[in-house]
């Protein structure tokens, strides 16, 4: 496994762990087993801030995934 695949794999695991924590945080605010928009309004600021923070990392992660996929296709059809 080269460095680009390793970075992509580890960053995918990190994004998965981060999103799992966010989902658990959001689901812990369910009232009577129901998750409503009104129940999450107090978290709007922090969730928007997190979205704006994580977005550049997601774009870099997607570009890296496309690079690895393109490299795979080039190696596949090069023969």
QUITA-V305393 format. One record per backbone hydrogen bond with DSSP energy under -1.0 kcal/mol. NH is the residue of the N-H (numbers start at 1). CO is the residue of the C=O. If there is no record, write none. Layout:
BEGIN
nh:NH co:CO
nh:NH co:CO
END
This chain:
BEGIN
nh:6 co:2
nh:7 co:3
nh:8 co:4
nh:9 co:5
nh:10 co:6
nh:11 co:7
nh:12 co:8
nh:13 co:9
nh:14 co:10
nh:15 co:11
nh:16 co:12
nh:17 co:13
nh:18 co:14
nh:19 co:15
nh:20 co:16
nh:21 co:17
nh:22 co:18
nh:23 co:19
nh:24 co:20
nh:25 co:21
nh:26 co:22
nh:27 co:23
nh:28 co:24
nh:29 co:26
nh:30 co:27
nh:31 co:34
nh:34 co:31
nh:43 co:40
nh:44 co:41
nh:47 co:43
nh:48 co:44
nh:49 co:45
nh:50 co:46
nh:51 co:47
nh:52 co:48
nh:53 co:49
nh:54 co:50
nh:55 co:51
nh:58 co:54
nh:59 co:55
nh:60 co:56
nh:61 co:57
nh:62 co:58
nh:63 co:59
nh:64 co:60
nh:65 co:61
nh:66 co:62
nh:67 co:63
nh:68 co:64
nh:69 co:65
nh:70 co:66
nh:71 co:67
nh:72 co:68
nh:73 co:69
nh:74 co:70
nh:75 co:71
nh:76 co:72
nh:77 co:73
END
